């Protein structure tokens, strides 16, 4: 975790906190939050009303598949850490499906 400080403050003043667990700088479509907002068509749809629509160009769709592969890799590691062997095995078919869409 990283803290953002106000360099102009007369004494140390924290202006924000970044959680780098599943977030990174770059394309917002790569963030875990965006993945989870896209995961189901439920109350999460309200998120898109204020966020706006994602780019659906062919290049953006391809990048989204790459990001999904990255997320599935992280999920697989988490399942392994939690000793969920059946869930780890399930992740292989999910990854194969995503990778098939990249060709």
N, CA, C and O atoms as a MOPAC input file, in Angstrom:
PM7 MOZYME 1SCF
protein

 N      0.84300 1    -1.16300 1     0.00000 1
 C      0.00000 1     0.00000 1     0.00000 1
 C      0.89700 1     1.23700 1     0.00000 1
 O      1.94700 1     1.24600 1     0.64200 1
 N      0.49600 1     2.24600 1    -0.69700 1
 C      1.25400 1     3.48200 1    -0.78500 1
 C      0.37000 1     4.61700 1    -0.29600 1
 O     -0.84500 1     4.58400 1    -0.49000 1
 N      0.96500 1     5.61700 1     0.33500 1
 C      0.21100 1     6.76500 1     0.82400 1
 C      0.58800 1     7.99100 1     0.02700 1
 O      1.75000 1     8.18700 1    -0.32700 1
 N     -0.38500 1     8.79800 1    -0.24400 1
 C     -0.15000 1    10.03900 1    -0.95400 1
 C     -0.16600 1    11.16500 1     0.06800 1
 O     -1.08600 1    11.27100 1     0.87800 1
 N      0.84900 1    11.99500 1     0.02200 1
 C      0.98600 1    13.09100 1     0.98200 1
 C      0.90400 1    14.43600 1     0.26300 1
 O      1.31700 1    14.56100 1    -0.89000 1
 N      0.37300 1    15.42700 1     0.94900 1
 C      0.29200 1    16.78100 1     0.40900 1
 C      1.62700 1    17.47100 1     0.66900 1
 O      1.93400 1    17.78500 1     1.81900 1
 N      2.43500 1    17.71900 1    -0.37600 1
 C      3.74500 1    18.33100 1    -0.16800 1
 C      3.66100 1    19.79400 1     0.27500 1
 O      4.63900 1    20.32800 1     0.79700 1
 N      2.52400 1    20.44700 1     0.08000 1
 C      2.37800 1    21.85500 1     0.45500 1
 C      1.81900 1    22.03000 1     1.86500 1
 O      1.75800 1    23.15500 1     2.36100 1
 N      1.42100 1    20.96900 1     2.50500 1
 C      0.83200 1    21.07800 1     3.84500 1
 C      1.90600 1    21.46300 1     4.85700 1
 O      3.04900 1    21.02100 1     4.74600 1
 N      1.54500 1    22.28700 1     5.84500 1
 C      2.52100 1    22.70600 1     6.85900 1
 C      3.00000 1    21.54900 1     7.74000 1
 O      4.08300 1    21.61200 1     8.32200 1
 N      2.21100 1    20.52700 1     7.82900 1
 C      2.60500 1    19.30700 1     8.54600 1
 C      2.13000 1    18.13000 1     7.71100 1
 O      1.26100 1    18.31200 1     6.85800 1
 N      2.65500 1    16.94500 1     7.91400 1
 C      2.26300 1    15.81000 1     7.07600 1
 C      0.74000 1    15.65100 1     6.99900 1
 O      0.04900 1    15.59900 1     8.01600 1
 N      0.23800 1    15.57500 1     5.75700 1
 C     -1.19400 1    15.43500 1     5.51800 1
 C     -1.40600 1    14.39200 1     4.43400 1
 O     -1.00800 1    14.57700 1     3.28300 1
 N     -2.04000 1    13.29400 1     4.82100 1
 C     -2.31700 1    12.22900 1     3.88200 1
 C     -3.51700 1    12.64600 1     3.02300 1
 O     -4.55400 1    13.05800 1     3.54300 1
 N     -3.35800 1    12.53200 1     1.70300 1
 C     -4.43500 1    12.91700 1     0.79400 1
 C     -5.08700 1    11.72500 1     0.11700 1
 O     -6.11500 1    11.88700 1    -0.54000 1
 N     -4.52600 1    10.54200 1     0.25600 1
 C     -5.11200 1     9.36200 1    -0.34800 1
 C     -4.32800 1     8.12100 1    -0.02300 1
 O     -3.17100 1     8.18700 1     0.39200 1
 N     -4.96700 1     6.98900 1    -0.21700 1
 C     -4.33700 1     5.69400 1     0.00600 1
 C     -4.62300 1     4.84100 1    -1.22800 1
 O     -5.76000 1     4.77600 1    -1.69500 1
 N     -3.59600 1     4.19500 1    -1.74700 1
 C     -3.74500 1     3.32100 1    -2.90500 1
 C     -3.55000 1     1.87600 1    -2.45900 1
 O     -2.59700 1     1.56200 1    -1.74700 1
 N     -4.44100 1     1.01700 1    -2.87500 1
 C     -4.32800 1    -0.40900 1    -2.59000 1
 C     -3.86600 1    -1.09000 1    -3.87300 1
 O     -4.62100 1    -1.16000 1    -4.84200 1
 N     -2.65700 1    -1.58300 1    -3.88700 1
 C     -2.07700 1    -2.17800 1    -5.08200 1
 C     -2.31900 1    -3.68000 1    -5.18600 1
 O     -1.65800 1    -4.34800 1    -5.98000 1
 N     -3.24400 1    -4.22500 1    -4.40800 1
 C     -3.48500 1    -5.66400 1    -4.45800 1
 C     -3.96000 1    -6.09700 1    -5.83500 1
 O     -3.39300 1    -7.02300 1    -6.41500 1
 N     -4.99000 1    -5.44600 1    -6.37300 1
 C     -5.51200 1    -5.83300 1    -7.68500 1
 C     -5.77200 1    -4.61000 1    -8.56000 1
 O     -6.67500 1    -4.61700 1    -9.39700 1
 N     -4.99300 1    -3.58500 1    -8.36500 1
 C     -5.12400 1    -2.36800 1    -9.15100 1
 C     -3.73700 1    -1.98400 1    -9.63900 1
 O     -2.73600 1    -2.25000 1    -8.97300 1
 N     -3.68700 1    -1.35800 1   -10.80100 1
 C     -2.41200 1    -0.89800 1   -11.32100 1
 C     -2.64600 1     0.35100 1   -12.14600 1
 O     -3.78100 1     0.67500 1   -12.49600 1
 N     -1.56800 1     1.04600 1   -12.45100 1
 C     -1.67000 1     2.24300 1   -13.27000 1
 C     -1.68000 1     1.83600 1   -14.72800 1
 O     -0.95700 1     0.92400 1   -15.12900 1
 N     -2.48300 1     2.50000 1   -15.51100 1
 C     -2.56100 1     2.20100 1   -16.93200 1
 C     -4.00400 1     2.19000 1   -17.38100 1
 O     -4.80500 1     3.02000 1   -16.95200 1
 N     -4.32900 1     1.26000 1   -18.23400 1
 C     -5.66900 1     1.15500 1   -18.78600 1
 C     -6.66500 1     0.83300 1   -17.67000 1
 O     -6.53000 1    -0.20900 1   -17.02800 1
 N     -7.65900 1     1.68900 1   -17.41500 1
 C     -8.63600 1     1.39800 1   -16.36200 1
 C     -9.37200 1     0.07700 1   -16.57200 1
 O     -9.81000 1    -0.55000 1   -15.60700 1
 N     -9.50900 1    -0.34400 1   -17.81900 1
 C    -10.19300 1    -1.60500 1   -18.09400 1
 C     -9.44800 1    -2.80200 1   -17.51200 1
 O    -10.02000 1    -3.88700 1   -17.41100 1
 N     -8.18500 1    -2.62900 1   -17.12700 1
 C     -7.39000 1    -3.71700 1   -16.56500 1
 C     -7.62800 1    -3.89900 1   -15.06900 1
 O     -7.22700 1    -4.91700 1   -14.50500 1
 N     -8.26500 1    -2.94500 1   -14.42600 1
 C     -8.45600 1    -3.01200 1   -12.97300 1
 C     -9.43500 1    -4.11300 1   -12.57000 1
 O    -10.38900 1    -4.41700 1   -13.28500 1
 N     -9.17300 1    -4.69300 1   -11.41700 1
 C    -10.02900 1    -5.72800 1   -10.84400 1
 C    -11.45500 1    -5.20100 1   -10.66200 1
 O    -12.42100 1    -5.93200 1   -10.88500 1
 N    -11.58500 1    -3.95300 1   -10.26500 1
 C    -12.90500 1    -3.36000 1   -10.04900 1
 C    -13.73100 1    -3.39200 1   -11.33000 1
 O    -14.92000 1    -3.71000 1   -11.29900 1
 N    -13.10700 1    -3.06700 1   -12.44200 1
 C    -13.81700 1    -3.08300 1   -13.72200 1
 C    -14.20500 1    -4.51600 1   -14.07400 1
 O    -15.31100 1    -4.75700 1   -14.55800 1
 N    -13.30400 1    -5.46700 1   -13.83400 1
 C    -13.63000 1    -6.87200 1   -14.09900 1
 C    -14.86200 1    -7.28700 1   -13.31200 1
 O    -15.77900 1    -7.89900 1   -13.86000 1
 N    -14.88200 1    -6.95500 1   -12.03100 1
 C    -15.99500 1    -7.36400 1   -11.19000 1
 C    -17.27800 1    -6.62500 1   -11.55500 1
 O    -18.36500 1    -7.19100 1   -11.43800 1
 N    -17.17400 1    -5.38300 1   -11.99200 1
 C    -18.36100 1    -4.64500 1   -12.41600 1
 C    -18.94900 1    -5.24700 1   -13.68500 1
 O    -20.15700 1    -5.16300 1   -13.90800 1
 N    -18.10700 1    -5.85400 1   -14.51900 1
 C    -18.56900 1    -6.48000 1   -15.76800 1
 C    -19.03300 1    -7.91400 1   -15.54500 1
 O    -19.65400 1    -8.49700 1   -16.43300 1
 N    -18.74900 1    -8.49300 1   -14.38600 1
 C    -18.95800 1    -9.92100 1   -14.16200 1
 C    -20.42200 1   -10.35800 1   -14.21100 1
 O    -20.72400 1   -11.45500 1   -14.68100 1
 N    -21.32500 1    -9.51500 1   -13.73300 1
 C    -22.73400 1    -9.89500 1   -13.68100 1
 C    -23.60300 1    -8.71300 1   -14.07900 1
 O    -23.23400 1    -7.55100 1   -13.90700 1
 N    -24.75100 1    -9.04300 1   -14.60700 1
 C    -25.71800 1    -8.01500 1   -14.98300 1
 C    -26.74000 1    -7.90200 1   -13.84900 1
 O    -27.86500 1    -8.38900 1   -13.95900 1
 N    -26.32600 1    -7.25100 1   -12.76100 1
 C    -27.19300 1    -7.09100 1   -11.60000 1
 C    -27.13600 1    -5.62800 1   -11.14900 1
 O    -27.06000 1    -4.73000 1   -11.98700 1
 N    -27.17200 1    -5.38500 1    -9.86700 1
 C    -27.14200 1    -4.00100 1    -9.37600 1
 C    -25.85600 1    -3.27000 1    -9.76100 1
 O    -25.76700 1    -2.05000 1    -9.62300 1
 N    -24.87400 1    -4.00700 1   -10.23600 1
 C    -23.62200 1    -3.37800 1   -10.67000 1
 C    -23.82900 1    -2.49000 1   -11.89000 1
 O    -22.99800 1    -1.63100 1   -12.18500 1
 N    -24.92000 1    -2.69300 1   -12.58900 1
 C    -25.17300 1    -1.86700 1   -13.76500 1
 C    -25.24200 1    -0.39000 1   -13.40000 1
 O    -24.96800 1     0.46400 1   -14.24400 1
 N    -25.60100 1    -0.07500 1   -12.16200 1
 C    -25.63100 1     1.32500 1   -11.72200 1
 C    -24.24300 1     1.94900 1   -11.78600 1
 O    -24.12100 1     3.15700 1   -11.98600 1
 N    -23.20000 1     1.14900 1   -11.62100 1
 C    -21.82900 1     1.64100 1   -11.71100 1
 C    -21.59200 1     2.28500 1   -13.07000 1
 O    -20.99500 1     3.35800 1   -13.16100 1
 N    -22.06000 1     1.62700 1   -14.12400 1
 C    -21.81000 1     2.10100 1   -15.48200 1
 C    -22.55400 1     3.39900 1   -15.79300 1
 O    -22.15400 1     4.14300 1   -16.68900 1
 N    -23.63800 1     3.67500 1   -15.05800 1
 C    -24.38100 1     4.91700 1   -15.27800 1
 C    -23.52600 1     6.14100 1   -14.98300 1
 O    -23.65000 1     7.16000 1   -15.66200 1
 N    -22.66200 1     6.05200 1   -13.98000 1
 C    -21.80100 1     7.19200 1   -13.66500 1
 C    -20.40300 1     7.04800 1   -14.26000 1
 O    -19.76900 1     8.05100 1   -14.58600 1
 N    -19.91800 1     5.82800 1   -14.40500 1
 C    -18.56700 1     5.61400 1   -14.95000 1
 C    -18.52900 1     5.87000 1   -16.44900 1
 O    -17.55700 1     6.41800 1   -16.96900 1
 N    -19.57600 1     5.47700 1   -17.13000 1
 C    -19.60300 1     5.55500 1   -18.58800 1
 C    -19.33000 1     4.19300 1   -19.18800 1
 O    -18.96700 1     3.25400 1   -18.47900 1
 N    -19.50300 1     4.08800 1   -20.48100 1
 C    -19.32400 1     2.79500 1   -21.14200 1
 C    -17.85200 1     2.54800 1   -21.46600 1
 O    -17.07900 1     3.47700 1   -21.69900 1
 N    -17.49800 1     1.28300 1   -21.47100 1
 C    -16.14100 1     0.90000 1   -21.84400 1
 C    -15.99200 1     0.92400 1   -23.35500 1
 O    -16.95600 1     0.74700 1   -24.10000 1
 N    -14.78700 1     1.14100 1   -23.77600 1
 C    -14.43200 1     1.06600 1   -25.19100 1
 C    -14.67400 1    -0.37000 1   -25.65700 1
 O    -14.16100 1    -1.30800 1   -25.04700 1
 N    -15.43700 1    -0.55100 1   -26.71600 1
 C    -15.72700 1    -1.89000 1   -27.24600 1
 C    -15.12600 1    -2.09100 1   -28.63600 1
 O    -15.57800 1    -2.94400 1   -29.39900 1
 N    -14.10700 1    -1.29900 1   -28.95400 1
 C    -13.43400 1    -1.46900 1   -30.24000 1
 C    -12.74500 1    -2.83700 1   -30.25600 1
 O    -12.50400 1    -3.41500 1   -29.19600 1
 N    -12.42600 1    -3.36000 1   -31.44600 1
 C    -11.74100 1    -4.66000 1   -31.49800 1
 C    -10.45600 1    -4.68900 1   -30.66200 1
 O    -10.17400 1    -5.69200 1   -30.00600 1
 N     -9.68500 1    -3.61400 1   -30.67700 1
 C     -8.45000 1    -3.58800 1   -29.88500 1
 C     -8.75400 1    -3.62700 1   -28.39000 1
 O     -8.05200 1    -4.29500 1   -27.63100 1
 N     -9.79200 1    -2.91700 1   -27.96700 1
 C    -10.15700 1    -2.90300 1   -26.54000 1
 C    -10.69100 1    -4.26100 1   -26.10000 1
 O    -10.41500 1    -4.70100 1   -24.98400 1
 N    -11.44300 1    -4.92000 1   -26.95300 1
 C    -11.95400 1    -6.25600 1   -26.63300 1
 C    -10.79800 1    -7.23400 1   -26.49700 1
 O    -10.79700 1    -8.06600 1   -25.59000 1
 N     -9.81100 1    -7.14300 1   -27.38900 1
 C     -8.63200 1    -8.01000 1   -27.29700 1
 C     -7.87200 1    -7.75800 1   -25.99000 1
 O     -7.47800 1    -8.70100 1   -25.30400 1
 N     -7.66800 1    -6.47000 1   -25.64900 1
 C     -6.98400 1    -6.13800 1   -24.39600 1
 C     -7.76000 1    -6.67000 1   -23.19500 1
 O     -7.15800 1    -7.15600 1   -22.23700 1
 N     -9.08200 1    -6.58200 1   -23.23600 1
 C     -9.90800 1    -7.08700 1   -22.13400 1
 C     -9.68200 1    -8.58200 1   -21.93200 1
 O     -9.68000 1    -9.06500 1   -20.79900 1
 N     -9.49100 1    -9.31200 1   -23.02700 1
 C     -9.20400 1   -10.75200 1   -22.90300 1
 C     -7.84300 1   -10.97300 1   -22.24900 1
 O     -7.69500 1   -11.87300 1   -21.42200 1
 N     -6.85700 1   -10.16900 1   -22.60500 1
 C     -5.53900 1   -10.27600 1   -21.97000 1
 C     -5.66400 1    -9.98200 1   -20.47800 1
 O     -5.09400 1   -10.69500 1   -19.65200 1
 N     -6.40300 1    -8.94100 1   -20.13400 1
 C     -6.59400 1    -8.59200 1   -18.72600 1
 C     -7.32500 1    -9.71300 1   -17.98900 1
 O     -7.00200 1   -10.01300 1   -16.83900 1
 N     -8.30500 1   -10.33000 1   -18.64400 1
 C     -9.02600 1   -11.43000 1   -18.00500 1
 C     -8.08000 1   -12.60300 1   -17.74500 1
 O     -8.17100 1   -13.25100 1   -16.70300 1
 N     -7.18100 1   -12.87700 1   -18.68000 1
 C     -6.19700 1   -13.94200 1   -18.45500 1
 C     -5.32400 1   -13.61200 1   -17.24900 1
 O     -5.02100 1   -14.48900 1   -16.44000 1
 N     -4.92200 1   -12.35700 1   -17.13000 1
 C     -4.11800 1   -11.94400 1   -15.97100 1
 C     -4.90400 1   -12.13300 1   -14.67900 1
 O     -4.36600 1   -12.63100 1   -13.69000 1
 N     -6.17200 1   -11.73900 1   -14.68500 1
 C     -7.00400 1   -11.89900 1   -13.49300 1
 C     -7.20900 1   -13.37300 1   -13.15300 1
 O     -7.15300 1   -13.75700 1   -11.98500 1
 N     -7.44400 1   -14.19300 1   -14.16700 1
 C     -7.61500 1   -15.62800 1   -13.90900 1
 C     -6.34800 1   -16.23800 1   -13.32400 1
 O     -6.41900 1   -17.12900 1   -12.47800 1
 N     -5.19200 1   -15.76100 1   -13.77200 1
 C     -3.93100 1   -16.23100 1   -13.17800 1
 C     -3.84500 1   -15.86700 1   -11.71000 1
 O     -3.41700 1   -16.68200 1   -10.89300 1
 N     -4.24600 1   -14.65900 1   -11.36700 1
 C     -4.23600 1   -14.22600 1    -9.96300 1
 C     -5.24200 1   -15.03300 1    -9.14200 1
 O     -4.96900 1   -15.40800 1    -8.00200 1
 N     -6.40100 1   -15.29200 1    -9.73400 1
 C     -7.42000 1   -16.09100 1    -9.04300 1
 C     -6.90200 1   -17.49800 1    -8.79600 1
 O     -7.10600 1   -18.06100 1    -7.72100 1
 N     -6.22800 1   -18.06500 1    -9.79600 1
 C     -5.67800 1   -19.41700 1    -9.63600 1
 C     -4.68200 1   -19.46300 1    -8.48000 1
 O     -4.71000 1   -20.38600 1    -7.66500 1
 N     -3.80900 1   -18.47000 1    -8.41300 1
 C     -2.84400 1   -18.42800 1    -7.30600 1
 C     -3.53700 1   -18.30700 1    -5.95300 1
 O     -3.12100 1   -18.93900 1    -4.98200 1
 N     -4.58300 1   -17.50500 1    -5.88900 1
 C     -5.32500 1   -17.34900 1    -4.63500 1
 C     -6.01500 1   -18.65600 1    -4.24600 1
 O     -6.01600 1   -19.03300 1    -3.07400 1
 N     -6.59100 1   -19.33500 1    -5.20800 1
 C     -7.21800 1   -20.62800 1    -4.92000 1
 C     -6.18500 1   -21.64900 1    -4.45300 1
 O     -6.45000 1   -22.44700 1    -3.55400 1
 N     -5.01600 1   -21.61600 1    -5.06800 1
 C     -3.94100 1   -22.51600 1    -4.63600 1
 C     -3.52400 1   -22.18900 1    -3.21000 1
 O     -3.34000 1   -23.08900 1    -2.39000 1
 N     -3.37600 1   -20.90600 1    -2.91700 1
 C     -2.99200 1   -20.48300 1    -1.55900 1
 C     -4.00800 1   -20.96300 1    -0.52700 1
 O     -3.64500 1   -21.32000 1     0.59400 1
 N     -5.28100 1   -20.97000 1    -0.91400 1
 C     -6.34600 1   -21.38700 1    -0.00400 1
 C     -6.58200 1   -22.90000 1    -0.02500 1
 O     -7.52100 1   -23.38800 1     0.60300 1
 N     -5.73500 1   -23.64100 1    -0.74300 1
 C     -5.81300 1   -25.10900 1    -0.84600 1
 C     -7.16200 1   -25.57000 1    -1.39500 1
 O     -7.73800 1   -26.54500 1    -0.91300 1
 N     -7.65800 1   -24.85700 1    -2.41200 1
 C     -8.90900 1   -25.23000 1    -3.07400 1
 C     -8.56800 1   -25.92100 1    -4.39300 1
 O     -8.67900 1   -25.33600 1    -5.47000 1
 N     -8.15100 1   -27.17800 1    -4.27800 1
 C     -7.65700 1   -27.92400 1    -5.44100 1
 C     -8.69900 1   -28.02600 1    -6.54900 1
 O     -8.35400 1   -27.87500 1    -7.72100 1
 N     -9.95400 1   -28.27500 1    -6.21400 1
 C    -10.98500 1   -28.37900 1    -7.25000 1
 C    -11.15300 1   -27.05500 1    -7.99200 1
 O    -11.32500 1   -27.03900 1    -9.21100 1
 N    -11.10200 1   -25.95400 1    -7.26100 1
 C    -11.24300 1   -24.64400 1    -7.89000 1
 C    -10.03200 1   -24.32900 1    -8.77000 1
 O    -10.17300 1   -23.69000 1    -9.81200 1
 N     -8.84300 1   -24.77600 1    -8.35600 1
 C     -7.65200 1   -24.58400 1    -9.19500 1
 C     -7.84200 1   -25.33900 1   -10.50300 1
 O     -7.57700 1   -24.79500 1   -11.57500 1
 N     -8.29800 1   -26.59100 1   -10.42800 1
 C     -8.53300 1   -27.39000 1   -11.63600 1
 C     -9.55100 1   -26.70800 1   -12.56000 1
 O     -9.37300 1   -26.69600 1   -13.77800 1
 N    -10.60700 1   -26.14600 1   -11.98400 1
 C    -11.62700 1   -25.44900 1   -12.78500 1
 C    -11.04200 1   -24.25000 1   -13.52400 1
 O    -11.51100 1   -23.89400 1   -14.60500 1
 N    -10.03000 1   -23.63700 1   -12.94700 1
 C     -9.46800 1   -22.43500 1   -13.55200 1
 C     -8.78600 1   -22.71900 1   -14.88600 1
 O     -8.63700 1   -21.81400 1   -15.70600 1
 N     -8.37100 1   -23.96100 1   -15.11300 1
 C     -7.69300 1   -24.28600 1   -16.36300 1
 C     -8.63200 1   -24.17300 1   -17.55800 1
 O     -8.23600 1   -23.67100 1   -18.61100 1
 N     -9.86400 1   -24.63200 1   -17.40700 1
 C    -10.80500 1   -24.52400 1   -18.52700 1
 C    -11.19800 1   -23.07100 1   -18.76800 1
 O    -11.37300 1   -22.65700 1   -19.91400 1
 N    -11.33800 1   -22.29600 1   -17.69400 1
 C    -11.65100 1   -20.86900 1   -17.84900 1
 C    -10.51000 1   -20.15300 1   -18.57900 1
 O    -10.75100 1   -19.32400 1   -19.45600 1
 N     -9.27700 1   -20.47700 1   -18.21400 1
 C     -8.12000 1   -19.85600 1   -18.87400 1
 C     -8.03900 1   -20.29500 1   -20.33100 1
 O     -7.74500 1   -19.47700 1   -21.20200 1
 N     -8.29400 1   -21.57100 1   -20.61300 1
 C     -8.23600 1   -22.05700 1   -21.98900 1
 C     -9.25800 1   -21.33500 1   -22.85700 1
 O     -8.97900 1   -21.01500 1   -24.01200 1
 N    -10.43200 1   -21.08100 1   -22.30700 1
 C    -11.47100 1   -20.36700 1   -23.06100 1
 C    -11.03200 1   -18.94000 1   -23.39700 1
 O    -11.21900 1   -18.47000 1   -24.52000 1
 N    -10.45000 1   -18.26200 1   -22.41400 1
 C     -9.98400 1   -16.89100 1   -22.64400 1
 C     -8.85200 1   -16.88300 1   -23.65900 1
 O     -8.84400 1   -16.06100 1   -24.57600 1
 N     -7.89700 1   -17.79100 1   -23.50200 1
 C     -6.75900 1   -17.82500 1   -24.42600 1
 C     -7.19700 1   -18.17100 1   -25.83900 1
 O     -6.60200 1   -17.68300 1   -26.80000 1
 N     -8.21800 1   -19.00000 1   -25.99000 1
 C     -8.72100 1   -19.34100 1   -27.31600 1
 C     -9.27200 1   -18.09100 1   -28.01800 1
 O     -9.22800 1   -17.99600 1   -29.24500 1
 N     -9.78200 1   -17.15200 1   -27.24900 1
 C    -10.30000 1   -15.92300 1   -27.81900 1
 C     -9.23300 1   -14.92700 1   -28.22400 1
 O     -9.54200 1   -13.91300 1   -28.85100 1
 N     -7.98400 1   -15.19400 1   -27.87800 1
 C     -6.88400 1   -14.30200 1   -28.21800 1
 C     -6.24600 1   -14.60200 1   -29.56400 1
 O     -5.44900 1   -13.80900 1   -30.06700 1
 N     -6.58700 1   -15.72100 1   -30.13800 1
 C     -5.93600 1   -16.10300 1   -31.40900 1
 C     -6.56900 1   -15.43200 1   -32.59700 1
 O     -6.13900 1   -15.64700 1   -33.73000 1

